[in-house]
Amino acid sequence: MTRPTPIFAGNWKMNKAPADTRAFFNSFLELHAVRDDRSVWFFPPSLSLAAAREALSERPDIELGVQNIHWEAEGAFTGEISAPIAKGAGATLVLIGHSERRHVFGETDAQVGRKSAAALAAGLHPTICVGETLAERKAGRLEEVLGRQLAAALEPLAPEDVAGITLAYEPVWAIGTGVNATPDDAAAAHHWLRQRLRDRIGDPSAGIPILYGGSVKPDNARDLLAAGDVDGLLVGGASLDPDTFHRISSVEGR
Ligand code: PGA
């Protein structure tokens, strides 16, 4: 099976109001021509999704997602948004289990699984994030932690649903710190995750993109993308500036 087309994803976190979103795309669309050899995704704040959707009305090649959903479709959950609401507002993608959700907001492995199932049920494509802390890595617990997070995230999913996800390896110690994983570290973790996906669903696992995230910058993007089993990059801080993100999303490397 051929490797998935590389994916370059910008996670804006809690940055960019609607006006900033419009300004970003005014610049970015000038820089980024339509290309069929890569996918470009953005995860703006939910309240800036409509501005992003409008700015991209002529550019269906660029996909949009939300950064989180609740696992229920509707109900008395003040402050939350659901997968059907996100879909109705123009999202086709969703991040699930980002490390800030897990570590700042206490999201559990089981909740990540429920959210993944909710996304797929609503027709949103989930990017499920896993990653270890520095203490866990130093204690030799990398595989235990990734294995636990992955198993819980996929537990409620049927094999054909698992084949339709994207996975993101985001070591917690590399997120927003300026310390990226080395390409070798990323390749080792991605390879291990790929094996676990294969254990779970067999051959179709080869088509599941595995993104690397954590301090991706223009000067390390090429080497990270070239690392084994790295199918794309999930970019936080460096996705906020159109020129910087374009320098990442235009790298050639695999
Ligand atoms: P960073 O964030 O690129 O700012 O390290 C990555 C992420 O959290 O997805």
Residues whose N, C-alpha, C, O or C-beta is under 5 A from the ligand:
A	BS01	PGA	N11 A174 I175 G176 T177 G213 G214 S215 V216 L234 V235 G236 G237 A238
